[in-house]
Amino acid sequence: MPRNILLHVSFDGSLYHGWQMQKNAHTVSAEISHAISMATGEQAIQLIGASRTDAGVHAMDYPCHFTTESSIPADRFTYALNMYLPDDIVCRKSYEVPEDFHILADTYKKTYVYVIANRQFPMPFERRYSWHLPKELDIDAMNQAAACFLGTHDFLAFCSSDTTTKTTIRTIFDFHVTKQDEMVYLEVTGDGFLYNMVRIMAGTLREVGIGKMDPLYVKTLIEKKDRTKSGMTAPPQGLFLKKVYFHHTNEEGFSWVES
Amino acid sequence: MPRNILLHVSFDGSLYHGWQMQKNAHTVSAEISHAISMATGEQAIQLIGASRTDAGVHAMDYPCHFTTESSIPADRFTYALNMYLPDDIVCRKSYEVPEDFHILADTYKKTYVYVIANRQFPMPFERRYSWHLPKELDIDAMNQAAACFLGTHDFLAFCSSDTTTKTTIRTIFDFHVTKQDEMVYLEVTGDGFLYNMVRIMAGTLREVGIGKMDPLYVKTLIEKKDRTKSGMTAPPQGLFLKKVYFHHTNEEGFSWVES
């Protein structure tokens, strides 16, 4: 009887061309699929991920799942896969989910964090995990701008032109900017995000933070739906997928909310 | 008139064979000397560092100095050198110091931090900058053990046998263990440290933290002066030189305490 196994993985995206399987590209899903093949002896693994992440983007807790005939106990996949995974991908949890569970259908919100190193000279330890901005950022103004994103809007002005999505309407539940020592964290939660959306929002908040854009102008930007008026696409290495929230209840009452 | 220029650098030691210039080895001092040569056009730079750091060890604030005939203003070396330094070495400050200033003679204390990722599975972002210990550590017991190091002692049991120092007596001023989420920080300040001393102290505190050694046994360890009884040498990637404290006053009253 095939089982649907869910994994929670963390990965350092520095050396990958993102999540998605691509021909001739080094991707996170290819590495995990390879580890599953090594552990189970099965070929042609269909690994379903929670999100397409861009090249260079990181994940603290990325859910993905696959079907297997293997007899490995569900919770042991964590250990079995870590034996074959490179050290920039770590499986942190594994368990069985219902046969009809599909992460893309069952996800209801996601949280991303964009990290900025806001100091004159960067620390070398941060270079793979943050965007270095030497000019002091106005955190209050950035929070005022971040609040403009809250609610349901057409985010056409905040997605890259090569997006292939059906609708550009998304709902942002929460968006806060905090500073700890010289590190600035942009934490945003929404029901979904368009291609490059968090990075363009981060680039726009930078304009506000350095005083080049009025915080409330973000409202106008959303209304204008013109990508050329919003900020630059912030570099990938500052972006972390922090958490994917999903739910499911099957007929036998096997249910959970996130995990 | 040659000037003595002091630099404060941060470096990620992951890819280096430590600070010291060595034949056919990739070292931090060789990279900085090369950058100085490129910026000044001068050859055979004599770069004097505050400490010999081991392969793989990091520094948040490492002072080093060199003599130059170049006319580059002292505070501009920061920018001039960063143009030529690789991105795992960053110069954060530069200024002129008296001709007779010598960092090794004028240093009176140093602070190191040893970082432990104390969680079941490591985060991939931490792997270059911490020691992963999955078993939960007893922080109170580790602090009790850390306190045993305070004061002036012969630390023969806490240095590698290939040490070449004249005396193994050192004074520890402060040693605290703190935990923040799942990260544990061992912060120790002393007048100087023997070869591998902080890493052996960290390995010993691990024994205490996992309940394999009584905290007060550290007193006995110090008295026994037997390296084979203390803990393992913790791996280099968890160790950071945090700060070097130095002082100087010259005849013209040019004086400062640390910086």
Interface residues (C-beta under 8 A of the other chain):
Chain A: S10 F11 D12 H58 M60 T78 N82 D87 D88 I89 V90 C91 R92 Q120 F121 P122 M123 P124 F125 R127 R128 Y129
Chain B: S10 F11 D12 H58 M60 T78 N82 D87 D88 I89 V90 C91 R92 Q120 F121 P122 M123 P124 F125 R127 R128 Y129
